[in-house]
Amino acid sequence: MNSDSSFDFIGIGDTVVDAFIKLSIGHIEESAQGALLCLPYGAKVPYESVTVVPAVGNSANAVVSASRLGLKSAIVSFLGDDKHGEDCLEKFRKEKVDTKFITQEKEKSTNYHYVLWQGDDRTILIKHTQFSVSLPDIGNPKWIYLSSLGEHTLPFHDEIADYLEKHKSIKLAFQPGGYQIKFGKEKLSRIYARTDVFCSNKEEAETILGIQSDDFKVLLDGIHALGPKIVLITDGPHGAYMKTNEEYYEPLFPDPKPPLERTGAGDAFSSTFVSYLALGYSPEEAILRAPINSMNVEQHIGAQEGLLTKDEIENDLKKAPENYKLSTI
């Protein structure tokens, strides 16, 4: 096996540049389709600020999280041969994420998203470039972390599943993105069956299963039946649930102040959990630490600025209140 076997954590997924546009006006309205961001139509809408954050996306955030926690990480991703692509490469290198598996494609544009930031949440305008995707020889890493990819990448998932069949010692974490959820559990059945850790929020789990339920045992059992050995389902400000041999509830780690904005909180949670497994911790130990990283990410703009080191997480855990503990459900 080649030297790339030494990687602890390799992410596979799209990389994007996020432009955070903090809105001055606009309001939220509830509707039958959920909350709607409302802006004046046909008007010039002022904004407060714009902050451009390169090298983000579910898997990109995960590999930066893993690197800050002390793991040797890399990413398989696809960029345009443009200034935004160079900015992403520079950011990954700064975060000590190996870029040898990144492909830059000529005459293609790096994914660029507009984040309309209102209050502590956001609406993201997305566009995924149709890159020519293929899986390089990544050796035999300890973990692969698979997340958001574009709508044209269904055959690429079969390529990933083939690779995992030939490299049975690799553990797989799967945090499905929007298009992966739209593909459906049947078309990604080989991925689900091979997954060691699955993570999504409640609404995503319901969509995957084709049900609506406030009973988290039903959701955990439903995802587990697809193949994942460990299932994590987050419930926003209400905490998170986990199924291993038992089923657990974990509360949020208390915020020191109200969240600034929530982009990347779910990525921080799931990547921290997987990173601690890679560091040798048990699932019960890992889930205690995952909400700490989510909490701190929400105190900053973007998905990566607030990611913590292992020492910082351990120090915060020592200061946790008595009611911050894992309980069975």
Secondary structure, 3 states (H helix, E strand, C coil): CCHHHHCCEEEECCCEEEEEEEECCCEEEEECCEEEEECCCCCCCCEEEEEEEEEECHHHHHHHHHHHCCCCEEEEEEEECCHHHHHHHHHHHHCCEECCCEEEECCCCCEEEEEEEECCEEEEECCCCCCCCCCCCCCCCCEEEECCCCCCCHHHHHHHHHHHHHCCCCEEEECCCHHHHHHCCCCCHHHHHHCCEEEEEHHHHHHHHCCCCCCHHHHHHHHHCCCCCEEEEECHHHCEEEECCCEEEECCCCCCCCCCCCCCHHHHHHHHHHHHHHCCCCHHHHHHHHHHHHHHHCCCCCCCCCCCCHHHHHHHHHCCCCCCCCEEC
